[in-house]
Amino acid sequence: MALRLAASPLAMSRSNASFRMATALRSSTALNTRVYFHASRSSASTSGQTSADVTEVYKAPSFKIPAPNQVHGSYHWDFERILSVSMVPLFAASAINGANPITDGLLGVVIPIHSHMGFDAMITDYLHPGKVGVFGNKAISWTLRGATVLTLIGCYQFNTSDVGLTELIFRAWKA
């Protein structure tokens, strides 16, 4: 079905790429057989590619997998869950009681650390050393750490010398 659509005169008149795809499919397989699109060695030999070409194209990024560590594993996951769950009563307490130095102080610590852990997970998953290089990964990680420290300092300064986080939210909500 896909072969007939790609080889139709309408598809060939739209672009030259579809015409090339249709002729490549027609020359590599018979019309009545199914065409499987995958990168196995058997499909590479039938399409004229060598196994070295397929291995070169689909080579996994090379980087060192860190050694297993309990602190970066289950303890880290437990701490993330406890931190996330603790935010619910903190927000409720600050909404019910209003501005309070204790809840403002806790929110000024919990929110930046929660955000830091989320961004750190994003860096670990999507900006790993295999993708951005070792130096790029370290630069991004240290930039995140610096931003987190500056945010913690800013929250402390705002809570001690200004109105506090809860009062800021109330004022912004009423404005």
C-alpha positions as CSV (number, residue, x, y, z in Angstrom):
1,M,0.0,0.0,0.0
2,A,2.7,2.4,0.9
3,L,4.6,1.5,-2.2
4,R,1.7,2.3,-4.4
5,L,1.1,5.6,-2.7
6,A,4.7,6.6,-3.1
7,A,4.8,5.5,-6.7
8,S,1.6,7.2,-7.7
9,P,1.8,9.9,-10.4
10,L,0.4,12.4,-7.9
11,A,3.2,11.7,-5.4
12,M,5.9,11.8,-8.1
13,S,4.7,15.1,-9.3
14,R,4.8,16.7,-5.9
15,S,8.5,16.2,-5.2
16,N,11.5,14.5,-6.6
17,A,12.3,12.9,-3.2
18,S,9.2,10.7,-3.3
19,F,10.1,9.6,-6.8
20,R,13.5,8.6,-5.7
21,M,12.1,6.7,-2.7
22,A,9.6,4.9,-4.9
23,T,12.2,3.8,-7.4
24,A,14.6,2.7,-4.6
25,L,11.8,0.6,-3.1
26,R,10.8,-0.8,-6.4
27,S,14.4,-1.8,-7.3
28,S,15.2,-3.3,-3.9
29,T,12.0,-5.3,-3.3
30,A,9.3,-6.9,-5.4
31,L,5.9,-5.2,-5.6
32,N,4.0,-8.0,-3.8
33,T,6.3,-8.3,-0.8
34,R,6.3,-6.3,2.4
35,V,8.9,-3.7,3.1
36,Y,10.2,-3.5,6.6
37,F,12.0,-0.4,7.7
38,H,14.6,-1.3,10.3
39,A,18.3,-1.3,10.7
40,S,19.2,-4.9,10.9
41,R,22.1,-6.5,9.1
42,S,19.8,-8.5,6.8
43,S,18.0,-5.4,5.5
44,A,21.4,-3.7,5.1
45,S,22.6,-6.5,2.8
46,T,19.4,-6.4,0.7
47,S,19.5,-2.6,0.2
48,G,23.0,-2.5,-1.0
49,Q,24.5,-1.1,2.2
50,T,27.3,-2.9,4.0
51,S,27.1,-3.8,7.6
52,A,29.8,-1.2,8.3
53,D,27.6,1.5,7.0
54,V,24.7,0.5,9.2
55,T,27.0,0.3,12.3
56,E,28.5,3.7,11.6
57,V,25.1,5.4,11.2
58,Y,23.5,3.8,14.3
59,K,26.5,4.0,16.6
60,A,25.5,4.7,20.2
61,P,27.1,7.7,21.8
62,S,30.1,6.7,23.9
63,F,30.3,7.9,27.4
64,K,31.2,6.3,30.7
65,I,28.2,4.9,32.6
66,P,28.6,5.9,36.3
67,A,29.0,3.2,38.9
68,P,25.9,2.3,40.9
69,N,25.5,4.4,44.0
70,Q,22.7,4.1,46.6
71,V,22.8,7.8,47.3
72,H,22.1,8.6,43.6
73,G,19.6,5.8,43.4
74,S,16.8,4.9,45.8
75,Y,17.7,7.4,48.5
76,H,17.7,10.2,46.0
77,W,14.3,9.1,44.6
78,D,12.9,8.8,48.2
79,F,14.2,12.3,49.0
80,E,12.6,13.7,45.8
81,R,9.2,12.2,46.7
82,I,9.3,13.4,50.3
83,L,10.2,16.9,49.1
84,S,7.4,16.9,46.5
85,V,4.8,15.6,49.0
86,S,5.9,18.1,51.7
87,M,5.1,21.0,49.4
88,V,1.4,20.3,49.5
89,P,1.0,21.0,53.3
90,L,3.4,23.9,53.1
91,F,1.3,25.6,50.4
92,A,-1.9,24.8,52.4
93,A,-0.4,26.1,55.6
94,S,0.8,29.3,54.0
95,A,-2.6,29.8,52.3
96,I,-4.5,29.2,55.6
97,N,-2.3,31.1,58.0
98,G,-1.0,33.8,55.8
99,A,2.5,35.2,56.1
100,N,4.5,33.3,58.7
101,P,8.3,33.3,59.0
102,I,8.4,29.5,59.5
103,T,6.4,28.6,56.4
104,D,8.1,31.3,54.3
105,G,11.5,30.0,55.4
106,L,10.5,26.4,54.5
107,L,9.1,27.5,51.2
108,G,12.3,29.5,50.5
109,V,14.3,26.3,50.9
110,V,11.9,23.6,49.5
111,I,10.9,25.3,46.2
112,P,14.5,26.0,45.0
113,I,15.7,22.5,45.9
114,H,12.7,20.9,44.2
115,S,13.4,23.0,41.1
116,H,17.1,22.1,41.3
117,M,16.3,18.4,41.4
118,G,14.0,18.7,38.4
119,F,16.5,20.6,36.3
120,D,19.2,18.2,37.4
121,A,17.1,15.3,36.2
122,M,16.7,17.1,32.8
123,I,20.4,17.6,32.5
124,T,21.1,14.0,33.4
125,D,18.5,12.7,30.8
126,Y,19.0,15.1,27.9
127,L,22.3,16.9,28.3
128,H,24.5,14.0,29.3
129,P,28.3,13.9,28.4
130,G,27.6,11.8,25.4
131,K,25.5,14.5,23.8
132,V,27.1,17.8,24.9
133,G,30.6,16.6,25.9
134,V,32.1,16.3,29.3
135,F,33.0,20.0,29.6
136,G,29.6,21.0,28.4
137,N,27.9,18.8,30.9
138,K,30.0,20.0,33.8
139,A,29.5,23.7,32.7
140,I,25.7,23.2,32.7
141,S,25.7,21.3,36.0
142,W,27.8,24.0,37.7
143,T,25.6,26.8,36.2
144,L,22.6,25.1,37.7
145,R,24.3,24.7,41.1
146,G,25.3,28.4,41.0
147,A,21.8,29.5,40.1
148,T,20.3,27.4,42.9
149,V,22.7,28.9,45.5
150,L,21.8,32.4,44.2
151,T,18.1,31.6,44.4
152,L,18.4,30.2,48.0
153,I,20.3,33.4,49.0
154,G,17.7,35.5,47.3
155,C,14.8,33.7,49.0
156,Y,16.6,34.2,52.4
157,Q,17.1,37.9,51.7
158,F,13.5,38.3,50.6
159,N,12.1,36.5,53.6
160,T,14.3,38.3,56.2
161,S,14.4,41.9,54.8
162,D,11.2,42.2,52.8
163,V,7.6,41.0,53.2
164,G,8.2,37.2,52.5
165,L,7.2,34.8,49.9
166,T,3.6,34.2,51.1
167,E,2.8,37.9,51.4
168,L,4.3,38.5,47.9
169,I,1.9,35.9,46.5
170,F,-1.1,37.4,48.3
171,R,-0.2,40.9,47.0
172,A,0.4,39.6,43.5
173,W,-3.0,37.7,43.6
174,K,-4.9,40.9,44.7
175,A,-3.2,43.2,42.2
